[in-house]
Amino acid sequence: MARVASAVFSRLVIIIPYAWLLFFFLIPFFIVFRISLSQTAVAMPPYTPVFDLFGGLSGIMEKAREFSLDNYVWLTEDVLYFNAYVSSVIIAGISTVLTLMIAYPVAYGMAKAPKSIRPTLLMLVILPFWTSFLIRVYAWIAILKPEGLLNQFLMSINVIDQPLIILNTNWAIYIGIVYSYLPFMVLPIYSSLEKMDHTLTEAALDLGCTPFSAFWQVTFPLSLAGVVAGCLLVFIPAVGEFVIPDLLGGSETLMIGKTLWNEFNANRDWPVSSAVAMILLLILVIPIVFFQNAQAKADGEGR
Amino acid sequence: MKSLGSIRRSFAPWADPASKPFISVKNVTKTFGDFIAVDDLSLDIYTREFFALLGASGCGKSTLLRMLAGFEQPTSGEIILDGQSLAGIPPYRRPVNMMFQSYALFPHMTVETNIAFGLKQDGMPKADIAERVGQMLKLVKLEKFAKRKPHQLSGGQRQRVALARSLAKRPKVLLLDEPLGALDKKLREETQFELMDLQQELGLTFVVVTHDQEEAMTMADRIAVMSHGKVVQVATPAEIYEAPNSRFVADFIGDVNIFDGTVSAVENGYLRIETGNGFPVRMASPDKPSVGAKAAVAIRPEKIRVSRQPPAHAPVNAVEGEIWDIGYLGDMTVFHIRLKDGRVVKASSLNAVRAVEDPFGYDQQVWISFGEDAGVVLKD
């Protein structure tokens, strides 16, 4: 009896994550997908068709015929959407590269620090999460605005005599994204560097590498898994970022998160904003799948 | 391979005052904080020598090796290699290579690229690299595994890749840090002889660090026994075994019986030492201590005879006891014999003749005896 009970239990343990994915990813995904195929309507909910379970199977079939790809066609007709996608990917890409350039030395320094102070350093990286994300982004407005802390400081030490216009430009968005997502880049890189065997570096030095080339030939390639994980963790949310471009970016800043928000709230066009979200998902999923395939292939080589 | 034996037998540059050492460690001290890892240590190692640093963990042998490789700098003193001081020379400019205890193979590279790594750093032409890598793969018999990654190899194969990689640049000196530590016993024994042949074939100087005395005895031309950052004795394996210069060395290398006592007579090259309870020992010794001085006699178990009847020279160098334990090892049998005063003496005898029944049994009264030059008198 105990064996049967434990078999049931182990099934149950497996079911929990699948159930989680089903309820909080797959079902919402299909709801959004279904709305993206609908038409706007001045109604509650603001789209048609709305299924009526009392209409019977034929009623549902009837209504399902009203589904169309019009919203997707619409996205291709207005160049605004295309530009918003491209500019989101570019802004997220630049931010990811900047984050990597700052995060890698930080992670490297942490991994090389004496073991006794590493937990403290790790704590310091995580510490900003204890304050609300929104408040931290607002704080950057106070720092970056023309009469803000940064300009006051630079002018007081006579580096500049005119305030720099940073707020409401793409630079402010880069700063905001880099600042907000830095821990997501530092942590995976740190974990891959920290578990690396330091005798590998010694072996490289012993075989004639200068410390610089030992880093590029041994340390960096071996931390690549952490770098890739960090880049995905920054790039994916950055593409769809809404709060940072809305608060720090300018009116001309075009990002898909903002476009989506406008369609949803200002235009009350749920079907088009759902279509925007579906396309965004595709844009992000395809390169990740492609990348994972390439990595699996690389791992399989030489066997 | 036939000529190698004769080279080995006549190889003794350390005994020749005219020969110049290849590596000279001069009064080197290394401290970490207030811990003294290496303490005012001096050593000479000669070209083509297979030199072993032997000691328990924490005795400073690995630190010394790391100073030779350039990963640590001496706190004081200097190391001379081939007439040139190594002070301030970083590891990547030293003509030495190291084989790491963990092998430190680059996990993202194949066997081939691992071996080629050092050559690539030197800017060797591609064709030459390919040729050298081929030679190295053949040397360690891994031709079929060139395209594999380290994680697809067994422990023994990884050890060979590490060896090939460290030999690929033809270093003047190869440093080996516990090279066989991760291998199982049988493979370790085979590899010991392979390493010796390889060192002879390539004519290189090997410095090996090990805590395994059997490994050091098998492979090395000379052994430096280290303890607490100092060298206790540097000598050939035979000298270390047969003529240890201290109780520490006698005890560290192999099994030994040590009889403590006082000197009762000094006569042309022999000492008579009273070890208590009517068991005087007469032993050859070049020393001339005063009568009444403390002395200890160290005798290896295989130098002790076990017999039923007392020998003619009894009671000198002979004493009666009872067989306490018998350990049958196949090639030999080890006896633990308990003397009347409670001391336990270890004696071993080679099972040269195939015997089904052992001549001695438990609790049997026997005599143990040994010759006048079977052991050494230890000074301390």
Interface residues (C-beta under 8 A of the other chain):
Chain A: D197 T199 L200 E202 A203 A204 L205 D206 L207 G208 C209 T210 S213 Q217 V218 P221 L222 G302 R303
Chain B: A69 G70 F71 P90 P91 Y92 V96 N97 M98 F100 S102 A104 L105 F106 P107 H108 T110 F117 G118 Q121 D122 K147 R148 K149 Q152 R165 S166 K169
